[in-house]
Amino acid sequence: MESLRRGGERDPGGRARPYFALAALLLLLLLLARQASGHPQCLDFKPPFKPPRPLAFCTQYSDFGCCEAQRDSALLERFYRVTEHLDHAAYAACAGHLQDLLCQECSPYAAHLYDAEDPSTPVKTVPGLCPDYCVQVWQNCRSMFKLLSEDRELLALENNMAKFCRYLALEDADYCFPHLLTNKRLTQNLGLVTADTEGCLQLCLVEIANGLRNPVAMVHANDGTHRFFIAEQVGLVWAYLPDRSRLEKPFLNISEAVLTSPWEGDERGFLGIVFHPKFKFNGKVFVYYSVEVEYEERIRISEFRISPDDMNSVDHRSERIILEIDEPASNHNGGELLFGDDGYLYIFTGDGGMAGDPFGTFGNAQNKSTLLGKVLRINVDNNDHGPLYRIPPDNPFVHEPKARPEIYAYGVRNMWRCSFDRGDPFTKEGKGRLFCGDVGQNKFEEIDLVEKGKNYGWRAREGFSCYDKKLCINSSIDDVLPIYAYPHKMGKSVTGGYVYRGCESPNLNGLYIFGDFMSGCLMSLKENRVTEEWEYNEICMGTGQTCMFPGLINNYYQYIISFAEDEAGELYFMSTGIPSAASPNGVVYKIVDTSRRAPPGKCRIEPLPVKTKSKLVKFVAKEKLIIKTATPRPKLRATTRAPARAKATAEPPRVTTPDWVEQILTLLRNQNRVLMTTVSPRTKAPKPRKGGRTGGRRGQRRKNKPTSAPAQPRNGAVRLMNGNGEGKDRGRVEIFIHGKWGTVCDDLWTSKAATVVCRQLGYAFVIRATKKAEFGEGRSLPILLDDVRCSGRERTLLECPHAEIGKHNCSHKEDAGVICSHEDVTETEQ
């Protein structure tokens, strides 16, 4: 994966700038790296922690450091062994220094003090000392070092103060003792979640699984084995052991029954899985998937039982269909299944699809006689005889004649990923709260707290605003508003997450972490107990040294599909670089906070043994840490100019920030670059894309070559229309697909997509990507493309990821356009 890069600059004459500019940039970046926040790290190469109880010897590190009581006692014993050899005068002069030196093993910066950041290098036996302090210790207490260290090289320098102190000096003087204690850069906010200047929380990741085809869910069996099960959209579920190895035989395979396609963005497929709370005793698993029955699309909730012969596989003959619901359209299928603390099964359905919930007078979501656009709650216990499910007696609408008794809450559009809060590990505060991400229509995405009997407003409301004004005016004042909503400039498809209640990252306790499928943004909410409001923070990948710990990475693929908890409560998310059920680009990541870990041993788990009959496929990590320095993120502002940054899709896009070393190398490579020019189109057809689609050839214009009759344009050809006539270098983009011309919707339309269009038409530069039908509406044509996401390197728009051809969620008022040029000029110069 390529990190985002900045190209080299040129002077007005087109000549490369002198190389001293690169040297200056290198110096600047080194300074930035040096000014970054500190990197707390213990001698075991892990983050520091808060000891379970105060330390008796190294008391200054009782609140935060690298020692628990056992290590503190060992250092005290060592102190006594050394002081046994000191006379009264030496003890009075040196005992304090000895304690300081020994206790630096407990410092949050112990790895730096002992020059142990690199696990492959030997660790110093004495912490690094600042020159002035070293002189003081040498003058009064140098004889004690032979009792403190077995380093022969150090002891040989005992009588030479300059060489002795030079030997104990650190290459990075910021970390020397005792000056680091007063270094504000190193001590400020020590032990708190790292945040950049704009408040973006910096976290890190561990790669857990890879090579998955749209991983839509990850669940655990809550049976003490700490296995985890990852479901792919195609209908396969894989079993993984705690060491991340995967069983070669699928846990579940219903791919022949599941209705889906390789088209990017297809919402149908295997969508949800949950284990019964008593799975250990009854072996039941419930799944949620799309099917086609006699040419009608449905969502199906089924029950399976574990195989009596293999605890890592279901008995595929045991399927019992619990519930089926007709789907009037192929989108908005819902897909979440959860068991609550009450033991009931919660089912989250979409509103039936299309746009704006157009079904009936008020839409499906507000119609309590249909199961679409709802949160359902049913009882599936003791269903081996009699009905497959029963209605909980306290369901809110059981006594309402025209309402379906399964309904628990209504007025939802398409809740994608919900979770129950486990509650605070100690106080259980928040336990049982039900969080959901509800995907929006045109303007807002929202996070809801779902409660029994409540109406969440769709289609009257979208987020905090009105969507259907007539319904909104007449809606009840009791409708529940979201706890948080964000506009589409931040993202266009929310993926609900979890409140972190794990053990390993205690600073994250109580933080609700979620994301957006389209923008790839990770986000968080924290409840303010005083105001009872939810406070927002973006989550970024750690820059500088934040993630420089063994096994950690700081980048991920853009399309965030789902979140998950493991049996211990640790938090994960799944994303992919190509959102297709046929593309094996999905990765599962574990979220890690390096600002503070739990005390050693506190989070130790002892999984129950798992009997395996299938072969094991060992996990091989593929992702790498990208060394980064903190860079300002562009602030969102209203603008019609497309952003300059691109999300590469030649290889699946990942979320990261620029690697400063890579920037320098890129500048060096670009010293002799030339301006972009047109190239002759390929005559060889491109290879078929994954999923069976073939990218169209580049549109082309032939000059000075007469033809007897105009040839039909090729798939992917484009033209510019300005009003009702053909535009020259600017206009509404119209594209030729499967024998007809059509327009392109401006959702996700950027300068990178405009680059593809302009290059097809023979222009070297893009002045602007236009939106909102700036060059008129193409009402006489169909809308053929929507959600076009280009890297700028594609030959035609058809090679860019996009919604299914002819499928869109917009009108001609959102027709996209471009302004092209043969010269690199600004729009005001045109």
SVG drawing of the C-alpha trace seen along z (x, -y; Angstrom):
<svg xmlns="http://www.w3.org/2000/svg" viewBox="-57 -35 98 72">
<polyline fill="none" stroke="black" stroke-width="0.4" points="0.0,0.0 1.3,-3.4 1.1,-6.2 -0.1,-9.6 2.7,-11.5 3.5,-15.1 5.1,-15.6 8.2,-17.8 7.7,-21.4 9.2,-23.5 9.9,-27.1 7.9,-29.1 10.4,-28.1 9.8,-24.4 13.4,-23.8 14.0,-21.6 14.7,-23.6 18.2,-23.2 18.9,-20.2 19.5,-22.4 15.7,-22.8 15.5,-19.0 18.2,-19.2 16.2,-22.0 13.1,-19.8 14.9,-16.9 16.2,-19.1 12.6,-20.3 11.2,-16.9 13.8,-15.7 13.0,-18.6 9.3,-17.7 10.1,-14.1 12.1,-15.3 9.4,-17.7 6.8,-14.9 5.5,-13.6 7.5,-11.1 7.4,-7.3 6.8,-5.7 8.1,-2.1 9.1,0.4 12.0,2.9 9.6,5.6 9.0,3.4 5.4,2.7 3.6,-0.4 3.7,-1.5 0.8,-0.8 -0.8,-1.9 0.3,0.6 -2.6,2.4 -1.4,1.0 1.2,-1.7 4.9,-0.8 6.8,-0.7 10.3,-1.4 10.0,-3.3 7.1,-5.4 7.5,-8.0 6.2,-5.5 3.1,-4.3 0.7,-6.1 2.2,-5.2 5.3,-3.3 6.8,0.1 6.8,2.0 4.3,3.9 4.7,4.8 6.8,7.9 9.4,6.0 9.4,3.2 10.3,5.6 13.1,7.2 14.6,3.7 14.4,3.1 16.2,6.3 18.9,5.3 19.2,2.0 19.9,3.7 22.5,6.0 24.4,3.1 24.2,0.9 25.6,3.8 29.0,3.0 28.8,-0.7 30.1,-2.3 28.2,-5.0 29.6,-7.9 29.2,-6.3 25.6,-5.3 24.8,-8.9 26.3,-10.2 25.1,-7.5 21.9,-5.8 19.7,-8.4 21.6,-8.1 21.5,-4.3 17.7,-4.3 17.3,-6.8 19.4,-4.6 17.6,-1.3 14.1,-2.8 14.6,-3.9 13.6,-0.4 10.2,-1.5 10.2,-4.7 7.7,-5.0 10.7,-5.7 12.8,-2.7 13.4,-1.4 15.0,-4.8 16.9,-5.2 18.5,-1.7 18.9,-2.2 16.6,0.8 14.1,-0.5 15.5,2.1 14.8,5.6 17.8,6.9 20.4,4.7 21.9,5.4 20.3,3.5 22.5,1.2 23.0,2.2 22.9,-1.4 20.4,-4.0 21.5,-6.9 22.6,-9.9 22.7,-13.6 26.3,-15.0 25.9,-17.3 24.3,-14.6 26.8,-12.0 29.7,-14.2 28.0,-14.6 27.5,-10.8 31.0,-10.0 32.7,-12.5 30.9,-11.1 29.8,-7.5 31.8,-6.0 32.9,-3.1 29.4,-1.8 29.1,-1.1 31.1,2.1 28.4,3.3 25.7,2.2 26.9,3.3 28.9,6.2 29.6,4.2 33.4,4.5 33.7,1.7 32.0,-0.7 34.0,0.4 37.3,0.0 36.5,-3.7 35.8,-4.2 38.8,-6.5 38.3,-8.7 35.3,-11.0 35.0,-12.3 35.0,-8.8 32.8,-7.4 30.1,-9.9 30.4,-9.8 29.8,-6.1 26.6,-6.6 25.3,-9.4 22.3,-8.7 22.3,-9.5 18.9,-11.2 19.7,-13.6 16.0,-14.3 15.6,-11.0 18.6,-11.2 18.0,-11.1 17.1,-13.2 16.3,-15.9 13.5,-13.9 11.6,-14.3 11.2,-18.1 10.9,-17.8 7.3,-19.0 7.2,-17.4 7.8,-14.0 5.8,-14.4 2.7,-16.4 -0.4,-14.1 1.8,-11.1 -0.5,-8.0 -3.4,-9.6 -4.6,-8.7 -2.3,-10.5 -4.1,-13.2 -2.8,-15.6 -3.2,-19.4 -6.8,-19.0 -7.9,-16.5 -7.7,-13.4 -7.0,-10.4 -4.0,-8.4 -4.5,-4.6 -2.7,-1.6 -3.7,1.7 -2.8,5.4 -3.5,7.4 -5.6,10.4 -6.8,12.0 -6.5,11.2 -7.4,12.4 -11.2,12.2 -14.0,11.5 -15.9,8.6 -15.8,9.8 -19.2,8.6 -19.1,10.0 -16.8,11.4 -18.3,13.1 -17.3,15.4 -19.1,18.4 -18.7,17.3 -17.8,20.9 -14.4,20.3 -12.4,21.4 -11.8,17.8 -12.2,18.9 -13.5,16.2 -15.6,16.7 -15.4,14.4 -18.3,14.3 -17.8,13.4 -20.6,11.8 -20.6,14.8 -21.9,17.1 -18.8,18.7 -17.9,18.5 -14.4,19.4 -13.3,20.6 -10.1,19.1 -8.1,20.2 -6.8,17.7 -3.3,17.8 -5.0,16.5 -4.6,19.8 -7.6,20.6 -9.3,24.0 -9.1,25.0 -12.6,26.3 -15.3,23.6 -17.4,23.5 -20.4,22.8 -20.9,22.8 -24.2,21.7 -22.7,19.8 -25.0,21.7 -28.1,20.4 -26.9,16.8 -28.1,14.2 -25.3,11.7 -23.1,10.7 -19.5,9.5 -20.7,6.0 -19.1,3.4 -21.6,2.0 -24.1,4.9 -25.8,4.9 -27.3,8.4 -25.5,11.5 -24.7,13.2 -25.1,10.3 -25.2,11.5 -24.4,14.3 -24.8,14.8 -24.3,17.6 -27.0,18.5 -26.0,17.4 -26.3,21.0 -24.4,22.3 -22.1,24.3 -25.1,26.4 -27.5,26.3 -25.0,25.8 -27.3,23.3 -26.2,20.6 -28.4,18.0 -27.7,16.4 -29.2,13.6 -28.8,13.7 -30.4,12.8 -32.1,15.4 -34.2,15.6 -37.4,17.6 -39.4,17.9 -37.8,14.7 -38.6,12.8 -35.9,11.5 -36.1,12.1 -34.2,11.9 -34.0,15.1 -33.2,15.8 -32.2,19.4 -31.1,21.6 -28.3,24.1 -26.9,26.6 -23.3,27.5 -22.1,30.8 -22.1,33.7 -18.8,34.9 -16.9,31.6 -17.1,28.6 -15.7,26.4 -18.4,27.0 -22.2,26.8 -24.5,29.5 -25.7,28.1 -28.7,30.4 -30.0,28.9 -31.1,25.5 -34.5,24.4 -35.9,21.2 -37.1,19.0 -38.3,16.0 -38.5,14.7 -39.3,11.2 -40.0,10.1 -37.6,7.4 -39.1,5.1 -35.7,3.8 -32.1,5.1 -30.8,2.5 -31.4,1.6 -31.4,5.2 -30.4,4.6 -28.4,7.6 -27.7,7.4 -28.5,10.2 -27.9,9.9 -28.8,11.5 -29.6,9.2 -29.1,9.7 -32.7,10.7 -32.0,13.8 -34.1,12.6 -33.0,12.4 -32.9,8.9 -33.2,8.6 -32.5,5.3 -34.2,4.9 -33.9,2.2 -36.8,0.2 -37.1,2.2 -34.8,0.2 -35.0,-2.2 -34.7,-5.9 -36.8,-7.8 -38.8,-4.7 -41.5,-5.2 -43.7,-2.4 -47.2,-3.3 -48.5,-6.5 -45.9,-6.9 -43.2,-4.4 -42.3,-1.0 -40.4,-2.3 -43.4,-4.1 -45.8,-1.3 -46.1,1.0 -48.0,3.7 -44.8,4.6 -41.4,5.9 -39.3,3.7 -37.5,0.7 -37.7,2.1 -35.9,3.6 -37.5,6.9 -37.3,9.0 -38.3,12.6 -37.8,15.6 -36.1,18.6 -35.5,20.6 -37.1,24.0 -38.2,24.0 -37.4,27.6 -41.1,28.4 -44.0,26.1 -43.5,22.6 -40.0,21.7 -40.2,18.5 -42.5,16.8 -43.3,13.2 -41.8,11.8 -44.8,10.8 -43.4,7.3 -42.9,6.4 -44.3,2.9 -47.0,3.5 -48.4,6.9 -51.7,5.3 -51.9,3.0 -54.2,4.8 -52.7,3.6 -49.1,3.8 -46.7,6.8 -46.0,8.1 -42.3,8.8 -41.6,5.1 -39.4,3.7 -38.6,0.2 -39.4,-1.4 -38.7,-4.3 -35.3,-3.1 -33.9,-3.3 -31.1,-0.7 -29.3,-0.1 -25.9,1.3 -24.1,2.8 -25.5,2.5 -24.1,3.6 -25.0,4.0 -22.8,2.3 -21.1,4.8 -21.0,2.0 -18.0,0.7 -15.8,3.6 -16.1,2.5 -19.3,0.5 -21.3,2.1 -22.5,-1.4 -24.0,-1.5 -24.6,2.3 -27.3,3.2 -27.4,0.0 -28.1,0.8 -26.1,-1.3 -26.9,-1.4 -25.5,-3.1 -28.4,-4.1 -27.4,-4.8 -28.8,-8.1 -30.3,-9.2 -29.0,-12.4 -27.5,-14.5 -26.8,-12.8 -25.6,-9.6 -26.6,-8.9 -25.9,-6.9 -28.9,-5.9 -29.5,-4.5 -32.3,-2.0 -35.0,-1.7 -38.2,0.4 -41.2,-1.0 -39.5,-4.2 -39.8,-5.7 -36.5,-6.8 -38.2,-9.1 -37.4,-7.8 -38.7,-8.9 -40.0,-12.0 -36.5,-12.8 -32.9,-12.2 -30.5,-12.8 -31.6,-16.0 -33.3,-17.5 -36.5,-16.9 -36.5,-14.7 -40.2,-14.4 -41.5,-17.9 -45.1,-16.9 -44.5,-13.9 -41.9,-15.9 -44.5,-18.6 -47.0,-16.0 -44.5,-13.7 -44.7,-13.0 -42.7,-15.0 -41.8,-11.7 -39.7,-10.6 -36.2,-9.8 -33.4,-11.9 -29.9,-10.4 -27.1,-10.9 -24.9,-12.0 -25.3,-12.8 -22.7,-13.8 -23.1,-15.4 -22.1,-13.7 -19.0,-15.7 -17.6,-13.5 -18.9,-10.2 -21.9,-8.7 -22.5,-5.3 -22.1,-4.9 -20.9,-1.6 -21.9,-1.2 -19.4,0.0 -18.9,0.9 -18.3,-0.8 -14.9,0.4 -15.0,2.5 -11.9,4.6 -8.9,5.1 -5.8,4.4 -6.4,0.6 -7.9,-0.8 -7.8,-4.4 -10.4,-3.5 -13.0,-2.3 -16.4,-3.9 -15.4,-5.1 -17.9,-4.3 -15.9,-3.6 -17.5,-3.5 -16.7,-4.4 -17.9,-5.3 -17.8,-2.8 -17.4,-5.3 -14.9,-7.8 -12.9,-5.3 -13.1,-7.6 -12.8,-6.1 -14.7,-8.1 -15.5,-8.0 -18.1,-9.3 -17.7,-9.7 -20.6,-10.5 -20.1,-13.6 -21.7,-12.6 -22.3,-16.2 -24.1,-17.4 -25.3,-14.0 -24.1,-14.9 -21.9,-12.8 -18.6,-14.4 -17.0,-13.5 -13.4,-12.8 -12.0,-11.6 -9.6,-8.6 -6.4,-8.7 -3.6,-6.2 -0.6,-6.9 2.1,-9.1 5.7,-9.5 6.7,-6.8 3.2,-6.1 2.9,-2.7 6.5,-1.7 5.9,1.4 6.4,5.0 3.5,6.3 1.7,3.0 0.7,1.2 -0.8,-2.2 -2.8,-1.9 -5.9,-0.1 -8.0,0.3 -10.6,-2.3 -14.0,-0.6 -14.9,0.1 -17.5,2.9 -18.1,3.9 -16.9,3.9 -16.5,6.8 -15.7,7.8 -13.9,10.9 -14.7,13.0 -12.5,10.9 -14.1,7.6 -11.2,6.4 -12.3,4.4 -11.8,5.1 -13.0,3.8 -13.1,5.2 -12.3,3.3 -11.4,3.9 -9.8,2.1 -12.2,3.3 -15.8,3.5 -16.8,6.6 -18.0,10.0 -15.6,11.5 -12.4,9.6 -10.1,11.2 -8.8,7.9 -10.6,7.9 -8.5,7.6 -9.5,7.8 -7.7,5.3 -7.5,5.2 -7.6,1.7 -4.8,0.9 -4.0,-2.2 -0.3,-2.5 -0.6,-5.3 -1.3,-2.9 -1.7,0.9 -3.1,3.0 -0.6,4.3 1.2,7.5 -0.8,10.6 -4.1,8.8 -5.5,9.6 -4.1,13.2 -6.7,15.6 -6.6,19.4 -8.7,20.7 -10.3,24.0 -8.8,26.7 -10.3,27.0 -10.4,30.4 -9.7,29.8 -10.3,32.3 -9.5,29.9 -6.0,28.8 -4.8,25.5 -3.7,22.6 -1.1,20.5 -1.6,16.8 0.9,14.8 0.8,11.0 1.0,8.9 0.5,5.3 3.5,3.1 4.1,0.2 4.4,-3.1 6.8,-5.5 5.0,-8.8 5.3,-12.3 2.3,-14.3 0.9,-16.4 -2.0,-18.8 -5.2,-17.4 -7.1,-19.6 -10.1,-21.1 -13.5,-20.6 -14.9,-23.7 -17.5,-24.5 -16.0,-24.6 -16.7,-23.7 -13.1,-22.9 -12.3,-19.2 -9.7,-18.2 -6.2,-17.8 -5.5,-14.5 -6.4,-11.3 -7.2,-7.8 -5.3,-5.4 -7.3,-2.5 -4.8,-0.9 -4.0,0.9 -6.8,0.8 -6.9,-2.5 -5.7,-2.6 -6.1,-5.2 -2.8,-6.7 -0.8,-9.9 2.3,-10.7 5.5,-8.9 8.1,-11.7 10.9,-9.5 8.8,-8.5 8.1,-12.1 11.8,-12.9 12.3,-9.9 9.4,-11.0 10.8,-14.5 14.2,-13.1 12.5,-10.9 10.5,-13.8 13.4,-16.2 13.3,-15.5 9.6,-14.8 7.7,-16.2 4.2,-17.6 1.4,-15.1 0.6,-14.7 -1.8,-12.7 -0.8,-9.2 -2.2,-7.1 -4.9,-4.7 -4.2,-1.0 -5.5,1.3 -5.4,4.3 -8.5,4.8 -7.8,4.6 -8.0,7.7 -11.4,8.5 -11.8,7.0 -12.5,9.2 -16.2,10.1 -16.5,10.6 -16.6,7.0 -14.4,5.8 -13.2,2.2 -14.0,0.3 -11.3,-1.1 -10.3,-4.7 -12.5,-7.0 -10.6,-8.6 -10.8,-11.2 -9.2,-10.5 -8.0,-13.6 -7.5,-14.0 -8.8,-10.5 -12.0,-10.6 -14.6,-7.8 -17.5,-6.8 -19.9,-6.6 -19.6,-7.6 -18.6,-4.6 -20.6,-3.8 -18.6,-5.0 -17.0,-2.4 -18.0,-1.6 -16.7,-4.3 -16.4,-7.0 -17.3,-10.5 -18.4,-13.8 -18.9,-17.3 -22.2,-19.1 -22.7,-22.7 -26.5,-23.4 -28.0,-21.7 -24.9,-22.0 -21.5,-20.3 -18.9,-21.9 -15.3,-22.4 -13.2,-22.2 -16.0,-22.3 -19.4,-20.9 -21.6,-18.2 -20.1,-14.8 -22.0,-12.3 -20.8,-8.7 -21.6,-5.9 -22.4,-2.5 -24.0,0.5 -25.3,-1.4 -26.6,-4.5 -25.5,-7.9 -26.2,-8.9 -25.0,-11.3 -22.9,-10.8 -24.1,-11.7 -21.9,-14.0 -21.8,-11.9 -18.1,-11.4 -17.2,-13.3 -13.7,-14.7 -10.9,-16.1 -9.4,-12.6 -12.5,-11.5 -12.3,-14.7 -8.7,-13.9 -9.8,-10.6 -12.4,-12.4 -10.1,-15.2 -7.3,-12.8 -9.8,-10.8 -10.7,-14.0 -7.0,-14.9 -6.5,-17.5 -3.5,-17.4 -4.9,-19.4 -8.1,-19.6 -9.1,-23.0 -12.1,-21.9 -14.6,-19.1 -18.1,-20.6 -21.3,-19.6 -25.0,-20.4 -25.6,-20.5 -23.4,-23.6 -23.6,-23.0 -27.2,-22.2 -29.3,-19.1 -29.3,-16.2 -32.9,-15.4 -33.4,-13.6 -30.8,-11.0 -30.7,-8.3 -28.3,-8.5 -25.8,-5.7 -23.1,-6.1 -23.1,-7.0 -20.6,-6.9 -17.6,-7.1 -14.3,-6.8 -11.2,-7.3 -7.5,-7.4 -6.9,-9.5 -4.9,-6.7 -7.8,-4.8 -8.4,-4.9 -12.1,-5.4 -14.7,-6.0 -15.8,-2.4 -12.5,-1.3 -13.1,-3.3 -15.1,-1.7 -18.8,-2.8 -22.3,-1.8 -24.0,0.7 -24.6,-0.7 -28.0,-2.5 -28.4,-2.3 -28.3,-5.6 -29.6,-7.7 -29.7,-11.1 -31.5,-13.3 -30.3,-15.3 -29.9,-18.3 -26.7,-16.5 -25.2,-16.0 -21.4,-16.0 -19.2,-18.1 -15.6,-19.1 -13.5,-22.1 -10.3,-20.9 -7.3,-22.7 -4.2,-22.2 -2.2,-24.4 -1.7,-24.3 -3.6,-27.4 -6.0,-28.5 -9.7,-29.0 -9.5,-32.8 -7.0,-32.7 -9.5,-31.0"/>
</svg>
